[in-house]
Amino acid sequence: MAIPHAFTQPRAAKEVNNNDRLLAVDEAADRLGTGVRFVRRLIAERRIRYVKLGKHVRISESVLTAYVEERTVEPVRAHRSGFGMVA
């Protein structure tokens, strides 16, 4: 019985949007409202998916959207509960 090589096994398919625009690091930083250094740190620590095209690094818009949605914190309460009201 032959052992299949790693190269012959299909990789898990990831959702790919062909209409998704690839952004340069400085464009991604502008979109997030941060500095370029922060985005480069996300890439270096592999905390965000990116595409490497030769020496250039690109980040898709959907990855940035997912990154922001994952880190969005919902409020505990929608309104204040009587603090500061005088009896």
C-alpha positions in Angstrom: 0.0 0.0 0.0 1.5 3.3 -1.1 1.6 6.3 1.2 0.3 9.4 -0.6 2.7 12.3 -0.8 1.8 15.6 0.7 1.9 17.2 -2.7 -0.9 14.9 -4.1 -3.4 15.6 -1.3 -5.8 18.4 -2.1 -5.5 21.5 0.2 -8.6 22.7 2.0 -10.4 25.1 -0.1 -10.7 28.6 1.4 -13.4 31.1 0.3 -12.0 33.3 -2.4 -13.6 36.3 -3.7 -12.2 37.2 -7.2 -13.7 40.7 -7.0 -11.8 41.4 -3.8 -9.2 44.1 -4.2 -5.6 43.5 -2.9 -4.3 46.5 -0.9 -0.7 47.5 -0.2 0.4 47.7 3.4 0.1 51.5 3.4 -3.4 51.3 1.9 -4.4 48.7 4.6 -3.0 51.0 7.3 -5.1 53.9 5.9 -8.2 51.7 5.8 -7.7 50.6 9.4 -6.8 54.1 10.6 -3.4 52.9 12.0 0.2 53.3 11.1 2.1 51.1 8.6 4.2 49.7 11.4 1.1 48.2 13.1 0.0 46.4 9.9 3.6 45.1 9.4 3.5 43.8 12.9 0.2 42.0 12.2 1.8 40.4 9.2 5.1 39.5 11.0 3.1 37.9 13.9 0.8 36.1 11.4 -2.2 37.6 13.0 -3.7 38.5 9.6 -3.9 36.7 6.3 -1.8 38.2 3.5 -0.6 37.4 0.0 3.1 37.5 -0.9 3.8 38.5 -4.5 7.5 38.3 -4.9 8.8 40.8 -2.3 5.5 42.7 -2.2 2.9 42.0 0.5 -0.8 42.5 -0.2 -3.9 42.2 2.0 -7.3 41.7 0.6 -10.2 44.0 1.6 -12.3 41.1 2.9 -9.5 40.1 5.3 -9.4 43.6 6.8 -13.2 43.6 7.1 -13.1 40.2 8.9 -10.3 41.5 11.1 -12.3 44.5 12.2 -15.5 42.5 12.7 -13.7 39.9 14.8 -12.4 42.6 17.1 -15.5 44.7 17.4 -16.7 44.8 21.0 -20.4 45.2 21.6 -21.6 47.4 24.4 -22.7 45.7 27.6 -25.9 47.9 27.8 -27.6 50.0 25.3 -28.6 52.7 27.8 -27.5 54.0 31.2 -29.4 52.5 34.1 -30.3 55.5 36.3 -26.8 56.5 37.4 -26.6 60.1 38.3 -30.4 60.6 38.7 -31.5 62.6 41.6 -34.4 61.3 43.7 
